[in-house]
Amino acid sequence: IPLYEIKVGKLTLPITLQYHAGGFKVNERATRVGLGWNLSCDLQITREINGIDDFAHNGYMNNTKMTSAEYPLFDPKNSLFPSQNTYEIAHGDIDVMPDKFYYKLLNKSGLFFILKNATGKDYSFVAVPYINIRIEFQNSNFIITDTDGTKYYFGAGDIDNGTGKEFTTDQPEGEGGGHLTSWKCVRIVNSLGREEFFFTYENRSIEKNLIKRDFIEYYSAYKYIDKDYYRSDETPLNTMIQFNNYGIPFSCVSNPKYIEYLATRTIPKLHVPYYDEATASFVDKEYDYMVDYPVTPFTALYVRGITLKEITFRGGKVIFHGADRLSQIEVTDAARQSVKTIQFYQSYQTTYNNMTEAKKYNGNNFVGTLYLDSLSMGASFIPVETYKFVYHNKFCYGNHLVGHDAWNYPNTLTREIWNQDQTSTVPSMTSPETYYFDGKLNSDKVENIPLKTSGSEWALISKEDCMRNGVIKRIVYPTGGFTDFDFEGNQCSVNLLVDRYSIYAPDYTCVFPQYCGGLRIRSINFYEPDATLPTTQKYYKYGKYENGTGELTYAPRIDTSNDLYNLSAATTSQFVAHVKWTCDNYSDNCTNRSSLAVLSIEQKKMLYPASSLDYSYGNGIFVYYTDVTEYNMDSGVHSGKTVYSYFSPKDFYVDYWNYWNYRSHISSTIIPYIKTGVYNGAQKSVSQYSFTPEGKYRLTYHSSYEYEKFEKQPKIQVAYAAFNIIYQVEGGNGNITGSGLYDDNYPSPVIESIGFPNSGSDFISGTYTIPVEKLLMKSRKEERYDSLENVTVTETAFDYDSYSQLNSTRTIMSRGNTTDTYLKYSYNFDGIYTDMRNKNMISQIIEEQVYVGGSKTKTTRNNYKKIAERSNDFIVPASIEIAYTNNPFRVETSFDEYDQYGNVVQLTGKDRVPISYLWGYWSLYPIAELKGIRYVTIPERFKSGANINIPQNETSLRNVLLELKGRFTGNSQITGYTYKWLTGMTSRIDANGTITYYEYDLYGRLVSIKDNAGQILHTYSYHVLPSTPVHDPWSVNIPQLFSVTEECPSGSKQSYNVILPGGNYSSSTTAYANTIAREFYDAGVGEGATSFPGDCNSHHIKIELEGLYDSWYLSYFYNSCTVDFFQNGSIAYSVDMTFNDLSNFTSPFFPASELYILPGTYEVSMHPYPGTHYMNGNLPLYGCVKMPNYETILIFNSMNATITFNSNTNYRIEMAPVYGETITLIEYLP
């Protein structure tokens, strides 16, 4: 929603209200506008700290070992031991991971990182994706210079006394310095050195973030040699109900064991199962875990934030009222008169029953989640235009909530933390364990005994209804019209390799859809005032052949151990080595770790909710759709569709072994790989279709694109290290501690006990690089089709220079005609252009050459000059020259003189006649154009002064302009103008003295134009309805296409499509409205259905479609599936499968859906229900067989397949349930 736009010189700052519609995570905090809403004018740099603060004394910037070369994890020359560098990283002594900085300018945004030089003693900042902005860091503040020379200053002053900075600290109420996490833009200076925008800020209330999460600390037995050992079925543990580590060290408690920490529970639980020989299984024994009670494993963070208060610019200012809750935006002119006001009206959604408890997690200033209910725009505080907003089920988000899906969005387990529900958000895990009966007898054990942790396998599932909480539903416009937004859950596909499900069949790839975190738009419905049916409807289909699924570039782990294939916990893994010194006193030579003896080894795992990891692709996107189809319906009639296709980020991976491209985090840790999203959003093609009377879509336009990588050296170096082995010394005398236990000058005491594949290395460590790169469009091909399907093709190739800027283009038309264009920039020339390059003015095109058919036709040159008397920064256009073919250049326009703000005050055209301009209102608007008059001849009092800069009124300025006209006679022509500040032109005095008047209402809208005599020439009226109550929103059906079958006069059958128009039926949800529309059609009373019967004279072949499931594996298992048959970009047929239960023995014959289709080749697309929990025994297998002998012709390895259906043959497509002996998760890995 546009609120206001500031224009000063060549700079424009739009103030727009923007909404994020992807759903909200459980800990989401509302902005001061309202949940999901942001102001576009909030220009800033924010930071995501990786490891240690980059600017700390031991941070990335000051780590001189971090250079442009690979980090020396192993260095034989280290003063202590070769792996000292690795130890420092794992111990948290030094930083080797660069922080990620996010920047936002007026016209671009992105990321940047610190880039170290070859010595490690110097650094620079580099943007990724790479662009030519210049980033400087001075006195804890940033300066970014854009490619046009515009400078942005972020933060001011030093850390302690500066402004424009936000801090995050662990000190109560935000005391202390903490980490600098945000730099706000404090001023913008144009390329001439003029400061055009100033930003001031005020403090907002301290924000507290105390987030508790569930986790499990899990121990398995790896090896016992000589260890005291206590079992839960023996004294004294068998009679205890609490464990406090007194008398029985935790390390001596039998394995497996685990400690369960729940956010909703004060006292953790220790689980020590014992082996029951009678049942050959584990029996759980639970204790209150009182070690270090009360347990406080979570630290609150406090944000000392600031918020925008004023934007000051030449000619006025914009004032923002309300630091925590924006109540008003006011625009005032240079005379401090109010020009426009925007009033915001919000409400808070509080917790269900305990705001006092909620404040413990969100801070004392927390009053609930803020929702924007309406806003009114007007002048002098009189509302003129009102927008209203309605939401799905307002919900109180915050840190007081627990329970969520793997992406941290709300699901059915989401609840307030004081709720009595003790369900863990860590999914239960089943693992085969070894149980020792005696810690001193290594052979007395049983192996591969399954142990299942507490919790639910489905704790992390995504629920569409829950994710819609608090999301925008309706916007009501000032005209009374409104738009409804309908959202559905994101979907991804799970890919499993199924082995040995039948002795007669090969392995196959099982693919099925699942809901995943976040929302996507399903339909947008546009209504006229007081309408109940939408006049225009847009609805969207996702995935290849509209199968509904997108790619998870980084996916949560799926548990394949329990046959349920649920989302698993995020897991870290280490070994705990219990050792002792072999020396009994200090006189012996226990001076290094080779004198340690192993008592036992445990494998320690930390299990966290999957949401502990970030699965986004660098910029908040984690579900990537390579195909999105937008359908349009106008007044109930289909008008066409557009298919947007995108390259997958994986299409640009070349180094297949560079794991950071493929994984979200370092294996066995929760250390994230740093991601950039550089390959995100590359358009692959755009296809536009019109809808034909035959019910088909005809291609009218198609464009396709190719890209190449631009990479700048050197790359950003990253390293990581975590302890793989934790040494716990439990006896003997030795003088080595800490880092000495990792001195790899001596062999590890556990290296022989922990070998391949578990690795006995002391560390999990490695390095990788972040390329400084971007994607550049290499070519574009456009095809336009007329009604006869004749095609016109235009192909354009793009070439780039070393600055990654466009160097040349070649366009080839259908008939072979070529046009070549060559571009040059400031860095291609010397002289004044060196000064431009030094100011980073490199995006301006200095020269353009055009060749047609190989012959030069035109050269345009834009010349620049420096006006030193203004300043050394004052570089402005001097002239525009054009040369046709190989002729000399001719000056088209020369820019002779400028004022102090860079406004042209005299130019001369190719007719050699000078034109001068006078600028008023603080040089914002031209008040006079003087043709045939040189600027130097104009008296100074007409160039500046109070009557010019700040006119008392329009009449006084017109009198000045009329006096000016009287000063010059002859062939000169003078046109004058007056204005209303920040609104528009109020009068125009033409060359013969005739005045035209322009009048505005209080809101700044043009209402009339009058002539010199005051007679009305034009009037303008605006239809805005007064504010009225907003009705509860409804949901309407979207168009549905499906196939029906009818019998032809000959007795044969044919299937054809029916389209039910959208918007005719309403209900509480779109899904219910769709069901109602279909039920009414099936009952013969539907409205507006359009049928597209085929030709009964054509031969049709029969296809049976059947879905099967087996309730023996899960009694409440349910499924559904729609099957689409695509041809030439259209759905030729679509039908819902009939599903039958294999364990339903009461009915030996299963019905099937039937289709009668024309022979040919089709893309068959399966759409199973994404909310089904598939498990072994009900894993879907899609296949096609010839009837009647069930001869298999194809087993699908995805949800889509290309099938040719031949004449005189009948077919059957099945979705069958499978039980596989071996199931392997397919990951996109080498």
LINZI-V852096 format. One record per residue. RES is the residue in one small letter. PHI is phi in whole degrees, -180 to 180 (999 if undefined). Layout:
RES:PHI / RES:PHI
This chain:
i:999 / p:-71 / l:-104 / y:-166 / e:-135 / i:-94 / k:-123 / v:-135 / g:60 / k:-96 / l:-100 / t:-130 / l:-120 / p:-78 / i:-110 / t:-126 / l:-92 / q:-119 / y:-123 / h:-96 / a:-113 / g:-95 / g:93 / f:-124 / k:-79 / v:-62 / n:-96 / e:-61 / r:-113 / a:-72 / t:-75 / r:-73 / v:-84 / g:154 / l:-58 / g:89 / w:-97 / n:-141 / l:-97 / s:-70 / c:-85 / d:-84 / l:-84 / q:-164 / i:-119 / t:-117 / r:-135 / e:-109 / i:-81 / n:-107 / g:75 / i:-102 / d:-51 / d:-55 / f:-92 / a:-69 / h:-60 / n:-110 / g:-83 / y:-56 / m:-62 / n:-97 / n:-84 / t:-73 / k:-76 / m:-85 / t:-126 / s:-82 / a:-103 / e:-60 / y:-67 / p:-80 / l:-63 / f:-116 / d:-137 / p:-59 / k:-89 / n:-58 / s:-68 / l:-100 / f:-160 / p:-57 / s:-98 / q:-59 / n:-59 / t:-66 / y:-60 / e:-59 / i:-67 / a:-62 / h:-82 / g:80 / d:-86 / i:-150 / d:-106 / v:-130 / m:-123 / p:-70 / d:-68 / k:-105 / f:-106 / y:-109 / y:-121 / k:-139 / l:-111 / l:-64 / n:-129 / k:-159 / s:-152 / g:171 / l:-120 / f:-149 / f:-136 / i:-77 / l:-120 / k:-83 / n:-89 / a:-68 / t:-91 / g:82 / k:-97 / d:-132 / y:-154 / s:-142 / f:-115 / v:-135 / a:-85 / v:-136 / p:-58 / y:-69 / i:-138 / n:-88 / i:-70 / r:-106 / i:-118 / e:-120 / f:-127 / q:-133 / n:53 / s:72 / n:-121 / f:-109 / i:-127 / i:-115 / t:-106 / d:-75 / t:-74 / d:-101 / g:93 / t:-70 / k:-109 / y:-116 / y:-107 / f:-114 / g:78 / a:-147 / g:73 / d:-83 / i:-65 / d:-79 / n:-117 / g:-82 / t:-129 / g:76 / k:-132 / e:-118 / f:-127 / t:-121 / t:-141 / d:-98 / q:-86 / p:-55 / e:58 / g:75 / e:-72 / g:84 / g:-74 / g:72 / h:-102 / l:-78 / t:-117 / s:-153 / w:-117 / k:-90 / c:-70 / v:-105 / r:-162 / i:-126 / v:-118 / n:-75 / s:-65 / l:-87 / g:88 / r:-89 / e:-83 / e:-98 / f:-131 / f:-119 / f:-119 / t:-121 / y:-132 / e:-133 / n:-71 / r:-107 / s:-61 / i:-61 / e:-105 / k:-100 / n:-130 / l:-114 / i:-110 / k:-99 / r:-137 / d:-76 / f:-160 / i:-129 / e:-104 / y:-119 / y:-123 / s:-120 / a:-76 / y:-110 / k:-162 / y:-120 / i:-125 / d:-155 / k:-136 / d:-60 / y:-147 / y:-125 / r:-103 / s:-77 / d:-98 / e:-128 / t:-65 / p:-96 / l:-66 / n:-69 / t:-109 / m:-85 / i:-119 / q:-129 / f:-125 / n:-128 / n:75 / y:-84 / g:83 / i:-121 / p:-63 / f:-57 / s:-68 / c:-93 / v:-76 / s:-61 / n:-111 / p:-76 / k:-155 / y:-155 / i:-107 / e:-107 / y:-105 / l:-118 / a:-62 / t:-90 / r:-123 / t:-75 / i:-108 / p:-65 / k:-115 / l:-100 / h:-108 / v:-125 / p:-73 / y:-123 / y:-91 / d:-101 / e:-66 / a:-66 / t:-104 / a:53 / s:-150 / f:-85 / v:-117 / d:-79 / k:-128 / e:-115 / y:-132 / d:-73 / y:-91 / m:-102 / v:-66 / d:58 / y:-70 / p:-77 / v:-78 / t:-131 / p:-80 / f:-122 / t:-115 / a:-78 / l:-114 / y:-118 / v:-106 / r:-92 / g:-98 / i:-130 / t:-143 / l:-64 / k:-109 / e:-147 / i:-118 / t:-105 / f:-145 / r:-64 / g:114 / g:164 / k:-155 / v:-117 / i:-113 / f:-109 / h:-103 / g:107 / a:-71 / d:-99 / r:-140 / l:-67 / s:-103 / q:-162 / i:-118 / e:-124 / v:-106 / t:-122 / d:-92 / a:-65 / a:-92 / r:64 / q:-89 / s:-70 / v:-104 / k:-154 / t:-132 / i:-124 / q:-100 / f:-112 / y:-124 / q:-127 / s:-142 / y:-105 / q:-100 / t:-95 / t:-68 / y:-68 / n:-152 / n:-155 / m:-70 / t:-62 / e:-66 / a:-62 / k:-66 / k:-64 / y:-105 / n:-114 / g:102 / n:-67 / n:-87 / f:-74 / v:-125 / g:120 / t:-95 / l:-85 / y:-122 / l:-82 / d:-93 / s:-165 / l:-144 / s:-125 / m:-112 / g:-166 / a:-142 / s:51 / f:65 / i:-102 / p:-68 / v:-118 / e:-120 / t:-125 / y:-109 / k:-127 / f:-134 / v:-125 / y:-125 / h:-71 / n:44 / k:-51 / f:-140 / c:-92 / y:-89 / g:158 / n:-74 / h:-83 / l:-99 / v:-129 / g:87 / h:-171 / d:-85 / a:-66 / w:-107 / n:77 / y:-93 / p:-64 / n:-138 / t:-67 / l:-91 / t:-68 / r:-158 / e:-77 / i:-64 / w:-87 / n:-63 / q:-77 / d:-65 / q:-101 / t:-67 / s:-81 / t:-87 / v:-89 / p:-61 / s:-62 / m:-129 / t:-110 / s:-138 / p:-75 / e:-122 / t:-102 / y:-119 / y:-94 / f:-86 / d:-149 / g:-77 / k:-111 / l:-127 / n:-63 / s:-89 / d:-88 / k:-159 / v:-123 / e:-127 / n:58 / i:-94 / p:-70 / l:-126 / k:-110 / t:-75 / s:-70 / g:117 / s:-111 / e:-63 / w:-103 / a:-65 / l:-106 / i:-68 / s:-94 / k:-122 / e:-59 / d:-62 / c:-67 / m:-70 / r:-80 / n:-56 / g:81 / v:-86 / i:-58 / k:-116 / r:-146 / i:-117 / v:-101 / y:-93 / p:-58 / t:-75 / g:96 / g:-70 / f:-151 / t:-126 / d:-106 / f:-118 / d:-119 / f:-116 / e:-134 / g:-71 / n:-61 / q:-131 / c:-133 / s:-110 / v:-105 / n:-121 / l:-124 / l:-92 / v:-101 / d:-117 / r:56 / y:-90 / s:-158 / i:-71 / y:-100 / a:-120 / p:-78 / d:-60 / y:-146 / t:-95 / c:-92 / v:-127 / f:-146 / p:-87 / q:-143 / y:-67 / c:-138 / g:-64 / g:92 / l:-119 / r:-133 / i:-76 / r:-102 / s:-156 / i:-127 / n:-118 / f:-107 / y:-121 / e:-78 / p:-55 / d:65 / a:-81 / t:-110 / l:-118 / p:-70 / t:-85 / t:-136 / q:-138 / k:-115 / y:-138 / y:-129 / k:-122 / y:-124 / g:90 / k:-66 / y:51 / e:57 / n:-77 / g:93 / t:-107 / g:-119 / e:-92 / l:-95 / t:-61 / y:-128 / a:-112 / p:-60 / r:-72 / i:-103 / d:-81 / t:-99 / s:-89 / n:-119 / d:67 / l:-105 / y:58 / n:-86 / l:-68 / s:-103 / a:-74 / a:-80 / t:-127 / t:-108 / s:-140 / q:-143 / f:-111 / v:-106 / a:-100 / h:-89 / v:-130 / k:-143 / w:-74 / t:-84 / c:-96 / d:-94 / n:-146 / y:-75 / s:-76 / d:-76 / n:-98 / c:-86 / t:-112 / n:-151 / r:-73 / s:-67 / s:-94 / l:-91 / a:-114 / v:-85 / l:-94 / s:-162 / i:-133 / e:-112 / q:-101 / k:-105 / k:-123 / m:-108 / l:-109 / y:-120 / p:-57 / a:-58 / s:-69 / s:-66 / l:-105 / d:-98 / y:-101 / s:-78 / y:-94 / g:82 / n:-139 / g:88 / i:-94 / f:-122 / v:-108 / y:-114 / y:-98 / t:-81 / d:-142 / v:-133 / t:-111 / e:-106 / y:-98 / n:-122 / m:-134 / d:-117 / s:52 / g:82 / v:-116 / h:-65 / s:-118 / g:140 / k:-149 / t:-130 / v:-107 / y:-102 / s:-115 / y:-130 / f:-70 / s:-71 / p:-53 / k:-68 / d:-66 / f:-106 / y:-75 / v:-114 / d:-87 / y:-66 / w:-99 / n:-85 / y:-64 / w:-64 / n:-72 / y:-112 / r:-116 / s:-80 / h:-153 / i:-70 / s:-58 / s:72 / t:-136 / i:-116 / i:-76 / p:-78 / y:-73 / i:-79 / k:-115 / t:-120 / g:69 / v:-67 / y:-97 / n:-83 / g:83 / a:-73 / q:-67 / k:-96 / s:-164 / v:-133 / s:-124 / q:-110 / y:-127 / s:-102 / f:-95 / t:-98 / p:-61 / e:-83 / g:83 / k:-110 / y:-109 / r:-105 / l:-69 / t:-114 / y:-154 / h:-144 / s:-125 / s:-134 / y:-136 / e:-129 / y:-131 / e:-134 / k:-89 / f:-112 / e:-129 / k:-113 / q:-95 / p:-84 / k:-86 / i:-84 / q:-90 / v:-134 / a:-134 / y:-155 / a:-162 / a:-140 / f:-72 / n:-88 / i:-124 / i:-108 / y:-92 / q:-118 / v:-83 / e:-130 / g:145 / g:81 / n:-121 / g:-154 / n:-111 / i:-114 / t:-138 / g:54 / s:-64 / g:-61 / l:-71 / y:-114 / d:-72 / d:-84 / n:-69 / y:-125 / p:-68 / s:-70 / p:-69 / v:-111 / i:-61 / e:-82 / s:-84 / i:-116 / g:-111 / f:-62 / p:-94 / n:-80 / s:71 / g:-91 / s:-65 / d:-69 / f:-131 / i:-100 / s:-147 / g:174 / t:-137 / y:-157 / t:-124 / i:-106 / p:-67 / v:-91 / e:-149 / k:-159 / l:-99 / l:-118 / m:-67 / k:-90 / s:-156 / r:-138 / k:-123 / e:-118 / e:-125 / r:-118 / y:-115 / d:-90 / s:-66 / l:-97 / e:67 / n:-73 / v:-119 / t:-113 / v:-115 / t:-126 / e:-118 / t:-129 / a:-109 / f:-120 / d:-128 / y:-128 / d:-96 / s:-70 / y:-92 / s:66 / q:-97 / l:-62 / n:-100 / s:-160 / t:-134 / r:-131 / t:-112 / i:-119 / m:-88 / s:-56 / r:-87 / g:93 / n:-66 / t:-120 / t:-131 / d:-113 / t:-126 / y:-121 / l:-121 / k:-132 / y:-125 / s:-60 / y:-76 / n:-93 / f:-135 / d:-108 / g:72 / i:-57 / y:-75 / t:-67 / d:-64 / m:-62 / r:-63 / n:-64 / k:-90 / n:64 / m:-86 / i:-119 / s:-89 / q:-70 / i:-80 / i:-90 / e:-141 / e:-132 / q:-114 / v:-121 / y:-118 / v:-119 / g:62 / g:90 / s:-108 / k:-68 / t:-113 / k:-162 / t:-128 / t:-115 / r:-126 / n:-104 / n:-90 / y:-124 / k:-147 / k:-111 / i:-102 / a:-64 / e:-67 / r:-77 / s:-179 / n:-68 / d:-87 / f:-83 / i:-109 / v:-137 / p:-60 / a:-100 / s:-167 / i:-119 / e:-118 / i:-132 / a:-125 / y:-96 / t:49 / n:-106 / n:-74 / p:-65 / f:-70 / r:-129 / v:-72 / e:-85 / t:-147 / s:-116 / f:-100 / d:-82 / e:-141 / y:-132 / d:-91 / q:-66 / y:-98 / g:88 / n:-79 / v:-70 / v:-110 / q:-154 / l:-135 / t:-131 / g:-85 / k:-69 / d:-83 / r:68 / v:-92 / p:-74 / i:-127 / s:-110 / y:-133 / l:-108 / w:-117 / g:-128 / y:54 / w:56 / s:60 / l:-89 / y:-129 / p:-75 / i:-104 / a:-157 / e:-118 / l:-120 / k:-88 / g:83 / i:-124 / r:-80 / y:-62 / v:-66 / t:-86 / i:-82 / p:-59 / e:-61 / r:-69 / f:-91 / k:-95 / s:-156 / g:110 / a:-61 / n:-67 / i:-96 / n:-74 / i:-135 / p:-60 / q:-63 / n:-163 / e:-68 / t:-62 / s:-64 / l:-70 / r:-64 / n:-63 / v:-63 / l:-67 / l:-67 / e:-64 / l:-61 / k:-62 / g:-71 / r:-75 / f:-122 / t:-127 / g:85 / n:-86 / s:-70 / q:-125 / i:-122 / t:-120 / g:-115 / y:-142 / t:-126 / y:-140 / k:-103 / w:-48 / l:57 / t:-125 / g:169 / m:-70 / t:-108 / s:-159 / r:-134 / i:-105 / d:-80 / a:-63 / n:-95 / g:92 / t:-74 / i:-109 / t:-113 / y:-109 / y:-124 / e:-115 / y:-126 / d:-85 / l:-60 / y:-85 / g:86 / r:-95 / l:-65 / v:-115 / s:-160 / i:-125 / k:-122 / d:-88 / n:-61 / a:-93 / g:87 / q:-80 / i:-74 / l:-96 / h:-145 / t:-128 / y:-133 / s:-122 / y:-128 / h:-95 / v:-125 / l:-83 / p:-65 / s:-62 / t:-128 / p:-60 / v:-97 / h:-79 / d:-59 / p:-72 / w:-122 / s:-115 / v:-117 / n:-71 / i:-101 / p:-56 / q:-125 / l:-113 / f:-152 / s:-103 / v:-122 / t:-119 / e:-134 / e:-92 / c:-82 / p:-56 / s:-76 / g:98 / s:-77 / k:-123 / q:-141 / s:-112 / y:-148 / n:-92 / v:-125 / i:-117 / l:-91 / p:-67 / g:-83 / g:84 / n:-86 / y:-129 / s:-124 / s:-164 / s:-71 / t:-136 / t:-63 / a:-60 / y:-67 / a:-64 / n:-63 / t:-63 / i:-62 / a:-59 / r:-70 / e:-64 / f:-65 / y:-65 / d:-62 / a:-83 / g:82 / v:-122 / g:-71 / e:-111 / g:77 / a:-66 / t:-116 / s:-107 / f:-130 / p:-60 / g:-90 / d:-107 / c:-66 / n:-80 / s:-83 / h:-86 / h:-116 / i:-108 / k:-92 / i:-127 / e:-94 / l:-131 / e:-140 / g:-108 / l:-126 / y:-146 / d:-130 / s:-74 / w:-64 / y:-80 / l:-155 / s:-65 / y:-100 / f:-62 / y:-143 / n:-154 / s:-150 / c:-158 / t:-103 / v:-119 / d:-110 / f:-113 / f:-98 / q:-146 / n:54 / g:80 / s:-122 / i:-81 / a:-76 / y:-148 / s:-151 / v:-150 / d:-89 / m:-68 / t:-89 / f:-107 / n:-134 / d:-95 / l:-64 / s:-93 / n:-90 / f:-85 / t:-78 / s:-125 / p:-72 / f:-111 / f:-102 / p:-73 / a:-136 / s:-73 / e:-129 / l:-131 / y:-123 / i:-120 / l:-75 / p:-59 / g:150 / t:-101 / y:-131 / e:-92 / v:-97 / s:-120 / m:-96 / h:-128 / p:-68 / y:-69 / p:-76 / g:-90 / t:-81 / h:-93 / y:-83 / m:-141 / n:-60 / g:107 / n:-132 / l:-75 / p:-76 / l:-123 / y:-101 / g:-150 / c:-129 / v:-128 / k:-88 / m:-101 / p:-97 / n:-95 / y:56 / e:-80 / t:-69 / i:-112 / l:-163 / i:-110 / f:-66 / n:-114 / s:-158 / m:-89 / n:-128 / a:-155 / t:-95 / i:-131 / t:-102 / f:-102 / n:-94 / s:-64 / n:60 / t:-135 / n:-102 / y:-134 / r:-140 / i:-108 / e:-125 / m:-117 / a:-107 / p:-84 / v:-131 / y:-113 / g:-102 / e:-74 / t:-130 / i:-122 / t:-125 / l:-73 / i:-92 / e:-113 / y:-83 / l:-136 / p:-68
